Amino acid sequence: MTKKHLPATTTGSSVALRKVSNSLAITNKLLATIDERPTEEDWAWWNGLNDEVKRLLTAHIYHGDNFDYEYDKLQEIGRTELINPKEDLKQILDLTSFCCSSFLSNRFIEDISFLTNLVNLTELNLEYNKINDLSPLINMVNLNKLYLKMNYTHDLSPLANLINLNKLDLTYNYDIHDLSPLTNLSELNLTGNYAININTLSNLNNLTVLDLSKMEIDNISVLSNLTHLTKYSTKKGNELEY
């Protein structure tokens, strides 16, 4: 009997090879995108920054957390020119933590539009400035902690889409009225915000920590809706109904 030799099937192998090929193509495309950074837009952003902001940014990448947050120190260690331009600008764009309080910049910052390219930030300290407009933060979806103590902030709507924002310090921002956009917060400090209407806290159901110190509050019954709240502080001596 003559044996018939059937042709080997290659269907399964072909499909597997195509999947591998597609995966490699996607990976290479991603790597190419990464290699393209900094883009022309990134360079235009960097070149448009003033010297003070450049010193702030380079101090963070060259010295990390090992430098004192003082103006005189910043002038000593901050640079206006990058040592290794491409690599250094990549590091700046990849910063996850940044501080530009007035103690460090030695002046009150009002315009924070220079932050728009720092979309990888998870922690941002803007304390002791004169910041009113938070719209440059609108795309910072990775932001987890934001410190705005002693500013002129009143419109919080640019923070509404920051789904990872967990902790917000609004100590002594005197003109805040509507807190409703902050539904994802777990920690909120409102110390000294006299004008605030705490009824707008009622839908912040994820809050676990709330500080209402140094506020004139007659009734905090609204807090009864915040079922996850484990800790809150109020003005010492206030007779509060809860």
N, C-alpha and C positions, 0 to 999 in steps of 0.2 A: 504494500500500500504506500502510495506516495504521500508524504507529509506536505501539507500546505502551510506555507509560512505567511502568516498574517502580518501586515504592516503595523509597526508599533504606533500606538496612539500618542499624539503629542499635545492633545487639547489641554490637559491639565497643566502640563509644563509651560505651555504658551501663555495661559492665563496668569500663572504665577509669575512668569518673567515680565509680563506686561504690568502687573501690580508693583513689582520691584522697580521697574523702570519708571513708572509714574511717581512712586514714592521718592526715588532719587531725583527726579525732575523737580518735584515740589521742594525737597530739601535744598537742592542747588539754587533754586529761585530765592528761597529764604536767606540762604547764605550770601547770595549776591546782593540782596537788599541790605543785609547787615554790613557787607563790605562797602556799600555805597555811602554809608554814613561816615563823616558828616556830609550832608547834601549841600547844594548851593544855597538852599534856603537856610540851612543851619549856619553856614558861614556868614550869610547876610545878617542873620540875627546876632551872631557874636560880634561882628564888626560894627554893628549899630549900638552896642552897649557902651555906657559911659565907663570911665576908668574905675570908679568906685565899685560898680557892680562886678566888673571883671576881677577886681581884687577879692571881692567876696567869694566869687565862684572858684577862683584858683586856690584860695586859701583852703577851701573845702576839699579839693581833690589832692592837693599837695601835702596837706597837713591833717586832713580828716578831723577827728575829734581831739587831736593832740595840740590844738592851739587855743589860747584864751580868747573868749569872746569880748575883746576890748578893741577899741578903735586904733589906739597906738600900735598894738600888736599886729593888727591887720595891715597897717601901712608898711610894716616891716616885712611881713611874709607874703602878702598878696602880690600878684603880678598882673600887669596889663598885657603882657605878651606870653603866649604859650610856649613852653619849653619844647615839647614834641607836639606840634599843632594838631595833627589828625587824631592821634591817640588821646591827647588831653581833652580835646573838644568832645570826643566820644564819652570820656569819663564824666564830663560836665553834663552832657545830655542824659547820662545814666544815673545821675545823682538820685538817691532815695531820701536823703535828709538835707535840709537847708535852713539856715538861720540868717535873717536879716533884720534883727531888732534894731532900734535906734541906738542902743548901747554899742552896737558893733559898727554901724555906718556913721555914727556921730551926727546924724541929722534925721529929721522926720521924713519917712518915705510916704508919698501920697499915691504915686503911680506904680502899680505892680505889673504892668504889661510886659516887663522884661522876663517874667516867669513863664510865659506861654509855652516855651519850648521844653520846659522841664516836666514833661508829662509822666515821668517815672517816679516822681516824688511820692513818698508814703508819709513823710512827716515834714511839716512846714511851720516855722516860727516867725511870725510877723509882729511880735509884741512891741508896744510903745512907739507907734507911728501915727500917721494921720490918714489911714486908708479908709476910703469911702466905697470905692468901686471894686467889687469882688469878681467881676465878669472874666478877668484873665484866668481865673481858676476853673472855669466851667468844664474844661476837658481833662482835668486832673482826676481821672476815675480811680487811680491807684491810691489817692490820698486817704490816709487812715487817721492822722492826728493833725489838727490845725489850731494854732495858738494865735489869737487875735486880741489879746489883752491890751487895754488902753488904746483903742483906735476910734474912728468915727463911723464905724460900720452901722448900717441900718437896714439895707436890703440884702436878705439872705437867699433870695431865689436862685442866684448862680450856683449855690451849693446843692440844689435839689437833686441833681443827677449824680452826685458823688456817692454811689451806692456803698463804697467801702469806708466812708467817713464814719468813724466810731466815736472819736473824742473831739470836742470843740470847746475852747475856752474863749468866752466873750466878756470876760471881766471888764467892767467899766467901759462899755460901749453904750452911750447914754440914749441913743435914739432908735433902739431896736423895738419893733412893734409886733411883727409877724414871725413866729417860729415854725409855722406849719410845714415849710419845705424840708424840715430836718428829721424826717420820719425814720431814718436809719441809725440815728445816734444812740449810743449806749451811755455816754458820759457827756454832761453838759454843765458848764460853769457860767452862771449869769450874775455873779456877785456885782452889786452896785449898779444894776441896770434899773433905774428908778422908773423909767417911762414904759417899761414892758408890760404887756397884758398877759398874765400867766395863763389865761384861758386858752391861749394859742398853744399851750403845752399838751392839751388834752389828747391829741392824736399821735403823740410821740411815744408809741407803745413799747418801743424797744429800750427805753431809758432804764438804766439800773442805778446810775449815780447822777444826782442833781444838786447843784449848789445855788441856793437863793439868798446867800448871806448879804447883809447890808442892803436889803430891799424892804420897802414899806408894803407889807402884805397883810391884809386883814383876814383873808380866808384862802386856805389852800385845799379846799374840798376837791378841786379839779384833779388833784394828785391821786385821788382814789381810783381814777381810770387807768393809772399807770401801774399795771399789775406786776411788772417785772422790777419795779423800783425797790432796791434793797438799802439805799442810803441817800438821805437828803439833808441839807443844812439850810437853816433859815436865820434871819437876823436874831441875835441873842436878845431874849427878853420879850419878843413878840408873843402876844397871846393869839395863838392860831387854832382854828377849828379844823379838825381833820376826821 
